[in-house]
Amino acid sequence: MEKWHVMSSEEAIASLNTDIESGLTEEEVIQRLETYGNNELAEAPRPGFLERFIAQFNNFVILFLIFAAGVSFILALLEGETPVESIAILAIVILNAALGLVQEGRAEQALSALKKLAAPEAQVLRSGNTVTIPSHLVVPGDVVLLEAGDYIPADLRLVETANLKIEEASLTGESVPVDKKADAQVEESAVLGDRKNMAYMSTIVTYGRGAGVVVATGMNTEIGKIAEIIQSTEEEETPLQQRLNQLGRVLSIAALFICGLVFLLGVYQAVRHDEDMVEAIRESFIVAVSLAIAAVPEGLPAVVTINLAIGMREMIKRNALIRRLPAVETLGSATAVASDKTGTLTQNEMTAVQLYVAGQRLELSGEGYQPTGKFLYEKGEKDPHSWLEVEQILRGALLASDARLENDKNNPSHYRMVGDPTEGALVVAAAKAGFWRKEVEDQYPRVDEIPFESDRKRMSTIHKQPDNGDYVVFVKGAPDIVINLCDTIYENGKPVEITPERRDNILEKNKLMASQALRVLAVAQKILPELPAEITPETIETNLTLLGLIGLRDPARPEVREAIAQARSAGIKTVMVTGDYPDTARAIAEEIGLLRPGGQVITGAEIDTFSDEELASKLDETDAFARVSPSHKVRIVEAFRAKNHVIAMTGDGVNDAPALKRASIGVAMGITGTDVSKESADMILTDDNFASIIAAVEQGRVIYANIRKFVYFLLSSNLSEIATIFIGTLVGWPTPLTAIQLLWLNLVTDGAPALALGVEKGDPDIMDQPPRSPDEPIINKVMQYGMAIQTIIMTAVTLLAFAIGHGDVTIGFLDIEPSTELARTLAFLTLSFSQLYRAYSSRSEIFTIARIGLFTNKYMQYAFVTSAIGLILVVYVPFLQDVFEATTLNLMHWVLLTVLAIIPTIVAELSKPFLHRISDEERKVHRPQTV
């Protein structure tokens, strides 16, 4: 085994046959993937097919049904009859298990695919270009670039470090981040925690930056060696699934009680009519158990999981990747969104458009990351090389940045930016003046740095001067911070004192640029004859010379204004959270329609003066928070939660993790976000776009509404089946529906439409409704009334059909020969088709079929047709007729049952205005506290 920590970086690079400047070629990557495999830890083995199939029967009601079929089988044999009913029940149970297995497999595949999409990525050098790849495609020999917030994708021998600190708690248990040095000399016997020149898979960069060459991947990494110990399977239920499981238990108890009554009634009727007791007990027992199956929606949690998975796939199409299943449900309840500005409300395509140097203002032309443009002075175009102060600020901005411009290999005449977009704008501005990173860094090699931190709001780099051996420090950051560190400003080729008048003038220019919706950065420098013994902000970021200000424009996303208006219409409050100046925040907020008349912009400094209660009281009038730090974000989240809000908070930095975790819905940026922020988030925006948050909220509402629809549909169907059997048995009729018919109803007539309801597109006014309270019960008043109405009507028409077929009710123009077989067939088909017709009405609780369209859900057409074909086969195929105890129907029978079956749907449609009013009243009761 190689002792990578003992080798020098040069030895490690040579041993791995890689190039530190350009990385591996595509051909080398392909070859090494074949040799070493994907960079993945082996997963715990999943249960086999047989084990998963048997697990489908691990359900009390299913086991009870199998037991009942066995009892029926024995009794049938004792009577010398063919146990057709028992065999049919077992066949349906096995078919149900097979369908459950298929549905479970699809849900697992969907969730597995989503998990892969959410996996961390790595920045590597390939063929001379910096590219971002899924971490599982990293191979030995890859050169990996590291910055704060990154997960280490594989075991690395570090080859470059700049104040690099890595948290190794997941591997060593050490909670304090470890300082890393690429040139550290490490003993061969050193334990993992002492190997300062190594970085290990699954650990986290907390500070600084660096680069390393991959020495081990997958199960060959240090974490891979203990993978079997740390493997765990995470399965979390949503609150909705928990409530439905609880509902299932309550219904199970109630159903068993009712089934016991039905069984006793059946036996009583047999005694009363002097029937064969063994046959009566067998039939009553089977019907009672079948009724339990009909009554208990044991498939609801599985159907909910499937629909949540389908909904998550739909969200991906809208650029929202859900990492945790409960977030889908929570999204539908969101009442507030606290959004970053840069890249989320704006396009994150920074362009330097203004310079302020030596008391003069210049404008820069050009767009995007193409290094072409002009420097325009009030008297015309200006050559930047003819103005020393312009050269200095552009050189300083370039050297104090880490972003790089690279040729697009697919289009060599174009460039692409690698790194932070703000720094990218500075690099492009420098390139417009002919300053390219490689040439400038060759002249001014970087020897040390103090990385950017959101609390410090600045970054410093130290470079060797080309002429005299001195060192120059370049500092870039927030003007209010950097200017306070300066005591001179560069004018007319030399540093001059910053007088109060000059300071006021600089701050006024900064305010003017900010009011034009520009992000403003200050650039300063300091000459050091020699490096201090310790590189700290106190030793190098004092007595600076200001080089000037740079104004950056980041255009607002064109779709954001409409998304904010849609959020307002949906009762969702949106606030901007930004590190920019109040004037910049206000200008952007006005541009995108976020700032209301009288709306306030609160700064981080003001937040520091507020108590938690005062901050919460300010939310009503606040539309934007400016100059905030990650700690302020946490307080903003807490203030919204104190007002009973379901708050979605966006973040992209390593320090945003606490706010993302504390928010009801943590939203990380997929493009600019760090691995730590993504890991802390519930949802990742693959396009970093605010509009995608609102689209995800809409989809969350649709998913929850669809779950309610099929819960409503299934429960009302089950209740009507219970009521039909119970009342029919109570009045002394033969059991209106046989056990086989009840099972067929549950499997075919109920199952397919319920799944079709899960892919509805949502009501037309779904984003005009106020947010749903998380405390709102799944079976609310609207559903309770609707279920009561439908249970009564469906039970009534089914019993009427049975009574007509049985001869207890006569209709003059119908020529019917009464029989129990005909009565059961009419009742079975009437209830089946009433449920199929009603599935169309169940597509919306309050909107009519005419409003939402009869054929707008193609899956409902598939469900109806397949279910109807199954019912027709039951009636007309001789073998199935015997099994289901059905008889052939004539045209008049079909006319009768069609008329009866359509009545529940008509009643459902007519009752919707009444239910709409109840819904509006209930929303007022459950409406969350708004601001």
Solvent accessible surface area in square Angstrom, and as a share of the most:
residue,aa,sasa,rsa
1,M,194,0.87
2,E,85,0.38
3,K,88,0.37
4,W,36,0.13
5,H,6,0.03
6,V,71,0.41
7,M,39,0.17
8,S,45,0.29
9,S,19,0.12
10,E,120,0.54
11,E,99,0.44
12,A,0,0.00
13,I,27,0.14
14,A,76,0.59
15,S,59,0.38
16,L,20,0.10
17,N,108,0.55
18,T,20,0.12
19,D,66,0.34
20,I,56,0.29
21,E,140,0.63
22,S,36,0.23
23,G,6,0.05
24,L,0,0.00
25,T,57,0.33
26,E,77,0.35
27,E,127,0.57
28,E,53,0.24
29,V,7,0.04
30,I,103,0.53
31,Q,118,0.53
32,R,33,0.12
33,L,44,0.22
34,E,141,0.63
35,T,95,0.55
36,Y,112,0.42
37,G,30,0.29
38,N,73,0.38
39,N,6,0.03
40,E,83,0.37
41,L,56,0.28
42,A,54,0.42
43,E,137,0.61
44,A,46,0.36
45,P,133,0.84
46,R,148,0.54
47,P,62,0.39
48,G,42,0.40
49,F,129,0.54
50,L,123,0.61
51,E,107,0.48
52,R,59,0.22
53,F,43,0.18
54,I,104,0.53
55,A,58,0.45
56,Q,41,0.18
57,F,32,0.13
58,N,127,0.65
59,N,45,0.23
60,F,126,0.53
61,V,9,0.05
62,I,12,0.06
63,L,94,0.47
64,F,55,0.23
65,L,2,0.01
66,I,57,0.29
67,F,121,0.50
68,A,0,0.00
69,A,1,0.00
70,G,31,0.30
71,V,42,0.24
72,S,1,0.00
73,F,77,0.32
74,I,102,0.52
75,L,33,0.17
76,A,1,0.01
77,L,97,0.48
78,L,136,0.68
79,E,59,0.27
80,G,70,0.67
81,E,82,0.37
82,T,101,0.59
83,P,16,0.10
84,V,60,0.34
85,E,31,0.14
86,S,0,0.00
87,I,98,0.50
88,A,13,0.10
89,I,0,0.00
90,L,66,0.33
91,A,56,0.43
92,I,17,0.09
93,V,5,0.03
94,I,93,0.47
95,L,85,0.42
96,N,58,0.30
97,A,5,0.04
98,A,39,0.31
99,L,77,0.38
100,G,21,0.20
101,L,15,0.07
102,V,76,0.44
103,Q,45,0.20
104,E,65,0.29
105,G,15,0.15
106,R,163,0.59
107,A,8,0.06
108,E,54,0.24
109,Q,131,0.58
110,A,7,0.05
111,L,55,0.28
112,S,54,0.35
113,A,52,0.40
114,L,6,0.03
115,K,147,0.62
116,K,148,0.63
117,L,107,0.53
118,A,21,0.16
119,A,41,0.31
120,P,49,0.31
121,E,72,0.33
122,A,6,0.05
123,Q,55,0.24
124,V,0,0.00
125,L,23,0.11
126,R,15,0.05
127,S,56,0.36
128,G,37,0.36
129,N,23,0.12
130,T,4,0.02
131,V,35,0.20
132,T,79,0.46
133,I,18,0.09
134,P,52,0.33
135,S,17,0.11
136,H,59,0.26
137,L,58,0.29
138,V,0,0.00
139,V,0,0.00
140,P,7,0.04
141,G,0,0.00
142,D,0,0.00
143,V,1,0.01
144,V,1,0.01
145,L,49,0.24
146,L,7,0.03
147,E,92,0.41
148,A,35,0.27
149,G,0,0.00
150,D,28,0.14
151,Y,43,0.16
152,I,2,0.01
153,P,9,0.06
154,A,0,0.00
155,D,5,0.03
156,L,0,0.00
157,R,5,0.02
158,L,0,0.00
159,V,28,0.16
160,E,82,0.37
161,T,35,0.20
162,A,12,0.10
163,N,52,0.27
164,L,2,0.01
165,K,75,0.32
166,I,0,0.00
167,E,55,0.24
168,E,0,0.00
169,A,36,0.28
170,S,68,0.44
171,L,24,0.12
172,T,53,0.31
173,G,60,0.57
174,E,81,0.36
175,S,85,0.55
176,V,97,0.56
177,P,52,0.33
178,V,15,0.09
179,D,78,0.40
180,K,2,0.01
181,K,112,0.47
182,A,14,0.11
183,D,114,0.59
184,A,23,0.18
185,Q,172,0.76
186,V,21,0.12
187,E,133,0.60
188,E,102,0.46
189,S,101,0.65
190,A,17,0.13
191,V,98,0.56
192,L,41,0.21
193,G,23,0.22
194,D,79,0.41
195,R,42,0.15
196,K,77,0.32
197,N,1,0.00
198,M,6,0.03
199,A,0,0.00
200,Y,2,0.01
201,M,25,0.11
202,S,37,0.24
203,T,0,0.00
204,I,32,0.16
205,V,0,0.00
206,T,39,0.23
207,Y,46,0.17
208,G,5,0.05
209,R,56,0.20
210,G,5,0.05
211,A,6,0.05
212,G,0,0.00
213,V,0,0.00
214,V,0,0.00
215,V,13,0.08
216,A,16,0.12
217,T,6,0.03
218,G,4,0.03
219,M,74,0.33
220,N,97,0.50
221,T,0,0.00
222,E,36,0.16
223,I,5,0.03
224,G,2,0.02
225,K,102,0.43
226,I,58,0.30
227,A,1,0.00
228,E,144,0.64
229,I,143,0.73
230,I,87,0.44
231,Q,60,0.27
232,S,103,0.67
233,T,100,0.58
234,E,140,0.63
235,E,152,0.68
236,E,65,0.29
237,E,85,0.38
238,T,0,0.00
239,P,61,0.38
240,L,1,0.01
241,Q,12,0.05
242,Q,97,0.43
243,R,68,0.25
244,L,2,0.01
245,N,38,0.19
246,Q,108,0.48
247,L,33,0.16
248,G,15,0.14
249,R,144,0.53
250,V,89,0.51
251,L,39,0.20
252,S,24,0.15
253,I,127,0.64
254,A,47,0.36
255,A,3,0.03
256,L,69,0.35
257,F,140,0.58
258,I,47,0.24
259,C,8,0.05
260,G,32,0.31
261,L,67,0.33
262,V,4,0.02
263,F,53,0.22
264,L,113,0.56
265,L,34,0.17
266,G,16,0.15
267,V,30,0.17
268,Y,127,0.48
269,Q,18,0.08
270,A,1,0.01
271,V,93,0.53
272,R,150,0.55
273,H,96,0.43
274,D,133,0.69
275,E,97,0.43
276,D,85,0.44
277,M,75,0.33
278,V,67,0.38
279,E,50,0.22
280,A,10,0.08
281,I,69,0.35
282,R,22,0.08
283,E,55,0.25
284,S,13,0.08
285,F,40,0.16
286,I,1,0.01
287,V,5,0.03
288,A,7,0.05
289,V,2,0.01
290,S,0,0.00
291,L,1,0.00
292,A,1,0.01
293,I,9,0.05
294,A,0,0.00
295,A,5,0.04
296,V,9,0.05
297,P,12,0.08
298,E,56,0.25
299,G,34,0.32
300,L,2,0.01
301,P,33,0.21
302,A,54,0.42
303,V,18,0.10
304,V,0,0.00
305,T,32,0.19
306,I,18,0.09
307,N,4,0.02
308,L,1,0.01
309,A,1,0.01
310,I,55,0.28
311,G,3,0.03
312,M,6,0.03
313,R,123,0.45
314,E,58,0.26
315,M,0,0.00
316,I,50,0.26
317,K,153,0.65
318,R,76,0.28
319,N,58,0.30
320,A,0,0.00
321,L,8,0.04
322,I,2,0.01
323,R,62,0.23
324,R,72,0.26
325,L,20,0.10
326,P,30,0.19
327,A,5,0.04
328,V,0,0.00
329,E,15,0.07
330,T,38,0.22
331,L,0,0.00
332,G,2,0.01
333,S,2,0.02
334,A,0,0.00
335,T,1,0.01
336,A,0,0.00
337,V,0,0.00
338,A,0,0.00
339,S,0,0.00
340,D,20,0.10
341,K,6,0.02
342,T,42,0.24
343,G,3,0.03
344,T,0,0.00
345,L,0,0.00
346,T,0,0.00
347,Q,61,0.27
348,N,22,0.11
349,E,85,0.38
350,M,0,0.00
351,T,10,0.06
352,A,3,0.02
353,V,22,0.13
354,Q,15,0.06
355,L,0,0.00
356,Y,5,0.02
357,V,1,0.00
358,A,20,0.15
359,G,33,0.32
360,Q,68,0.30
361,R,106,0.39
362,L,0,0.00
363,E,75,0.33
364,L,10,0.05
365,S,40,0.26
366,G,27,0.26
367,E,140,0.63
368,G,24,0.23
369,Y,39,0.15
370,Q,54,0.24
371,P,19,0.12
372,T,98,0.57
373,G,30,0.29
374,K,108,0.46
375,F,5,0.02
376,L,67,0.34
377,Y,46,0.17
378,E,144,0.64
379,K,172,0.73
380,G,34,0.33
381,E,116,0.52
382,K,62,0.26
383,D,83,0.43
384,P,14,0.09
385,H,92,0.41
386,S,77,0.49
387,W,32,0.11
388,L,83,0.41
389,E,9,0.04
390,V,0,0.00
391,E,29,0.13
392,Q,22,0.10
393,I,0,0.00
394,L,0,0.00
395,R,46,0.17
396,G,0,0.00
397,A,0,0.00
398,L,0,0.00
399,L,0,0.00
400,A,0,0.00
401,S,0,0.00
402,D,55,0.29
403,A,0,0.00
404,R,112,0.41
405,L,26,0.13
406,E,22,0.10
407,N,74,0.38
408,D,37,0.19
409,K,123,0.52
410,N,134,0.69
411,N,62,0.32
412,P,98,0.62
413,S,85,0.55
414,H,83,0.37
415,Y,59,0.22
416,R,75,0.27
417,M,34,0.15
418,V,18,0.10
419,G,40,0.38
420,D,70,0.36
421,P,15,0.10
422,T,13,0.08
423,E,19,0.09
424,G,0,0.00
425,A,1,0.01
426,L,0,0.00
427,V,7,0.04
428,V,4,0.02
429,A,1,0.01
430,A,0,0.00
431,A,7,0.06
432,K,26,0.11
433,A,5,0.04
434,G,48,0.46
435,F,22,0.09
436,W,87,0.31
437,R,18,0.07
438,K,145,0.61
439,E,107,0.48
440,V,6,0.03
441,E,40,0.18
442,D,100,0.52
443,Q,104,0.46
444,Y,28,0.11
445,P,58,0.36
446,R,50,0.18
447,V,68,0.39
448,D,43,0.22
449,E,2,0.01
450,I,10,0.05
451,P,13,0.08
452,F,112,0.47
453,E,58,0.26
454,S,33,0.21
455,D,104,0.54
456,R,35,0.13
457,K,34,0.14
458,R,33,0.12
459,M,6,0.02
460,S,0,0.00
461,T,0,0.00
462,I,0,0.00
463,H,0,0.00
464,K,72,0.31
465,Q,35,0.15
466,P,65,0.41
467,D,134,0.70
468,N,100,0.51
469,G,31,0.30
470,D,33,0.17
471,Y,37,0.14
472,V,3,0.02
473,V,0,0.00
474,F,6,0.02
475,V,0,0.00
476,K,13,0.06
477,G,4,0.04
478,A,9,0.07
479,P,1,0.00
480,D,49,0.25
481,I,54,0.27
482,V,0,0.00
483,I,1,0.01
484,N,113,0.58
485,L,43,0.22
486,C,6,0.04
487,D,62,0.32
488,T,32,0.19
489,I,3,0.02
490,Y,26,0.10
491,E,27,0.12
492,N,135,0.69
493,G,34,0.33
494,K,117,0.49
495,P,73,0.46
496,V,31,0.18
497,E,116,0.52
498,I,13,0.06
499,T,44,0.26
500,P,109,0.68
501,E,141,0.63
502,R,77,0.28
503,R,67,0.24
504,D,93,0.48
505,N,65,0.33
506,I,2,0.01
507,L,72,0.36
508,E,105,0.47
509,K,61,0.26
510,N,9,0.04
511,K,113,0.48
512,L,82,0.41
513,M,4,0.02
514,A,1,0.01
515,S,57,0.37
516,Q,72,0.32
517,A,18,0.14
518,L,0,0.00
519,R,69,0.25
520,V,6,0.03
521,L,17,0.08
522,A,0,0.00
523,V,0,0.00
524,A,0,0.00
525,Q,19,0.09
526,K,33,0.14
527,I,79,0.40
528,L,17,0.08
529,P,105,0.66
530,E,130,0.58
531,L,63,0.31
532,P,39,0.24
533,A,121,0.94
534,E,118,0.53
535,I,44,0.22
536,T,31,0.18
537,P,37,0.23
538,E,130,0.58
539,T,53,0.31
540,I,0,0.00
541,E,1,0.01
542,T,51,0.30
543,N,101,0.52
544,L,0,0.00
545,T,17,0.10
546,L,0,0.00
547,L,2,0.01
548,G,1,0.01
549,L,0,0.00
550,I,0,0.00
551,G,0,0.00
552,L,0,0.00
553,R,101,0.37
554,D,7,0.04
555,P,51,0.32
556,A,17,0.13
557,R,38,0.14
558,P,111,0.70
559,E,63,0.28
560,V,0,0.00
561,R,130,0.47
562,E,132,0.59
563,A,7,0.05
564,I,2,0.01
565,A,58,0.45
566,Q,67,0.30
567,A,0,0.00
568,R,106,0.39
569,S,60,0.39
570,A,0,0.00
571,G,30,0.29
572,I,3,0.01
573,K,21,0.09
574,T,9,0.05
575,V,0,0.00
576,M,0,0.00
577,V,1,0.01
578,T,9,0.05
579,G,31,0.30
580,D,9,0.05
581,Y,27,0.10
582,P,43,0.27
583,D,39,0.20
584,T,1,0.01
585,A,0,0.00
586,R,91,0.33
587,A,20,0.16
588,I,4,0.02
589,A,0,0.00
590,E,98,0.44
591,E,89,0.40
592,I,3,0.02
593,G,21,0.20
594,L,1,0.00
595,L,31,0.15
596,R,73,0.27
597,P,140,0.88
598,G,65,0.62
599,G,6,0.06
600,Q,79,0.35
601,V,18,0.10
602,I,11,0.06
603,T,25,0.15
604,G,1,0.01
605,A,72,0.56
606,E,75,0.34
607,I,0,0.00
608,D,96,0.50
609,T,105,0.61
610,F,40,0.17
611,S,50,0.32
612,D,91,0.47
613,E,131,0.59
614,E,82,0.37
615,L,1,0.00
616,A,10,0.08
617,S,69,0.45
618,K,66,0.28
619,L,0,0.00
620,D,68,0.35
621,E,78,0.35
622,T,0,0.00
623,D,2,0.01
624,A,0,0.00
625,F,1,0.00
626,A,0,0.00
627,R,36,0.13
628,V,13,0.07
629,S,13,0.08
630,P,17,0.11
631,S,70,0.45
632,H,19,0.09
633,K,13,0.05
634,V,42,0.24
635,R,60,0.22
636,I,0,0.00
637,V,0,0.00
638,E,61,0.27
639,A,4,0.03
640,F,0,0.00
641,R,85,0.31
642,A,75,0.58
643,K,29,0.12
644,N,104,0.53
645,H,10,0.04
646,V,13,0.08
647,I,0,0.00
648,A,0,0.00
649,M,0,0.00
650,T,0,0.00
651,G,0,0.00
652,D,48,0.25
653,G,23,0.22
654,V,35,0.20
655,N,63,0.32
656,D,11,0.06
657,A,12,0.09
658,P,77,0.48
659,A,1,0.01
660,L,1,0.01
661,K,145,0.61
662,R,100,0.37
663,A,7,0.05
664,S,29,0.19
665,I,0,0.00
666,G,0,0.00
667,V,0,0.00
668,A,0,0.00
669,M,4,0.02
670,G,16,0.16
671,I,119,0.60
672,T,49,0.29
673,G,11,0.11
674,T,23,0.14
675,D,12,0.06
676,V,19,0.11
677,S,0,0.00
678,K,27,0.12
679,E,73,0.33
680,S,9,0.06
681,A,0,0.00
682,D,24,0.13
683,M,0,0.00
684,I,8,0.04
685,L,0,0.00
686,T,63,0.36
687,D,32,0.17
688,D,3,0.02
689,N,12,0.06
690,F,0,0.00
691,A,24,0.18
692,S,5,0.03
693,I,0,0.00
694,I,1,0.00
695,A,23,0.18
696,A,0,0.00
697,V,0,0.00
698,E,40,0.18
699,Q,16,0.07
700,G,0,0.00
701,R,19,0.07
702,V,4,0.03
703,I,8,0.04
704,Y,9,0.03
705,A,22,0.17
706,N,4,0.02
707,I,1,0.01
708,R,16,0.06
709,K,4,0.02
710,F,0,0.00
711,V,0,0.00
712,Y,20,0.08
713,F,0,0.00
714,L,21,0.10
715,L,6,0.03
716,S,0,0.00
717,S,0,0.00
718,N,8,0.04
719,L,61,0.30
720,S,0,0.00
721,E,0,0.00
722,I,18,0.09
723,A,23,0.18
724,T,0,0.00
725,I,0,0.00
726,F,55,0.23
727,I,67,0.34
728,G,0,0.00
729,T,7,0.04
730,L,97,0.48
731,V,85,0.49
732,G,21,0.20
733,W,55,0.19
734,P,46,0.29
735,T,21,0.12
736,P,0,0.00
737,L,0,0.00
738,T,8,0.05
739,A,1,0.01
740,I,2,0.01
741,Q,0,0.00
742,L,1,0.00
743,L,7,0.04
744,W,45,0.16
745,L,0,0.00
746,N,33,0.17
747,L,25,0.13
748,V,27,0.16
749,T,0,0.00
750,D,2,0.01
751,G,25,0.24
752,A,34,0.26
753,P,0,0.00
754,A,2,0.01
755,L,57,0.28
756,A,4,0.03
757,L,0,0.00
758,G,8,0.07
759,V,46,0.27
760,E,16,0.07
761,K,172,0.73
762,G,21,0.20
763,D,18,0.09
764,P,70,0.44
765,D,28,0.14
766,I,14,0.07
767,M,13,0.06
768,D,92,0.48
769,Q,28,0.12
770,P,31,0.20
771,P,5,0.03
772,R,32,0.12
773,S,12,0.08
774,P,68,0.43
775,D,123,0.64
776,E,19,0.08
777,P,60,0.38
778,I,12,0.06
779,I,32,0.16
780,N,11,0.06
781,K,114,0.48
782,V,8,0.04
783,M,2,0.01
784,Q,97,0.43
785,Y,99,0.38
786,G,2,0.02
787,M,20,0.09
788,A,51,0.39
789,I,43,0.22
790,Q,2,0.01
791,T,21,0.12
792,I,116,0.59
793,I,39,0.20
794,M,0,0.00
795,T,7,0.04
796,A,52,0.40
797,V,8,0.05
798,T,0,0.00
799,L,22,0.11
800,L,70,0.35
801,A,0,0.00
802,F,0,0.00
803,A,4,0.03
804,I,4,0.02
805,G,0,0.00
806,H,52,0.23
807,G,30,0.29
808,D,78,0.41
809,V,57,0.33
810,T,120,0.70
811,I,55,0.28
812,G,85,0.82
813,F,155,0.64
814,L,19,0.09
815,D,128,0.66
816,I,31,0.16
817,E,146,0.66
818,P,80,0.50
819,S,49,0.32
820,T,45,0.26
821,E,85,0.38
822,L,10,0.05
823,A,0,0.00
824,R,22,0.08
825,T,0,0.00
826,L,0,0.00
827,A,0,0.00
828,F,0,0.00
829,L,0,0.00
830,T,0,0.00
831,L,0,0.00
832,S,0,0.00
833,F,14,0.06
834,S,0,0.00
835,Q,0,0.00
836,L,2,0.01
837,Y,42,0.16
838,R,2,0.01
839,A,0,0.00
840,Y,22,0.09
841,S,3,0.02
842,S,3,0.02
843,R,7,0.03
844,S,1,0.01
845,E,29,0.13
846,I,14,0.07
847,F,21,0.09
848,T,50,0.29
849,I,29,0.15
850,A,99,0.77
851,R,143,0.52
852,I,27,0.14
853,G,20,0.20
854,L,78,0.39
855,F,151,0.63
856,T,80,0.47
857,N,8,0.04
858,K,112,0.47
859,Y,106,0.40
860,M,1,0.01
861,Q,36,0.16
862,Y,126,0.48
863,A,6,0.05
864,F,47,0.20
865,V,79,0.46
866,T,83,0.48
867,S,1,0.00
868,A,12,0.09
869,I,91,0.46
870,G,11,0.10
871,L,0,0.00
872,I,75,0.38
873,L,84,0.42
874,V,1,0.00
875,V,0,0.00
876,Y,92,0.35
877,V,52,0.30
878,P,96,0.60
879,F,143,0.59
880,L,46,0.23
881,Q,31,0.14
882,D,110,0.57
883,V,16,0.09
884,F,7,0.03
885,E,64,0.29
886,A,4,0.03
887,T,34,0.20
888,T,76,0.44
889,L,8,0.04
890,N,74,0.38
891,L,135,0.67
892,M,76,0.34
893,H,16,0.07
894,W,52,0.18
895,V,69,0.40
896,L,16,0.08
897,L,2,0.01
898,T,58,0.34
899,V,84,0.48
900,L,10,0.05
901,A,0,0.00
902,I,63,0.32
903,I,60,0.30
904,P,0,0.00
905,T,11,0.06
906,I,87,0.44
907,V,39,0.22
908,A,9,0.07
909,E,30,0.14
910,L,135,0.67
911,S,16,0.10
912,K,6,0.03
913,P,76,0.48
914,F,81,0.34
915,L,8,0.04
916,H,57,0.25
917,R,147,0.54
918,I,17,0.09
919,S,13,0.08
920,D,58,0.30
921,E,106,0.47
922,E,18,0.08
923,R,51,0.19
924,K,142,0.60
925,V,119,0.68
926,H,50,0.22
927,R,118,0.43
928,P,18,0.11
929,Q,89,0.40
930,T,73,0.42
931,V,36,0.21
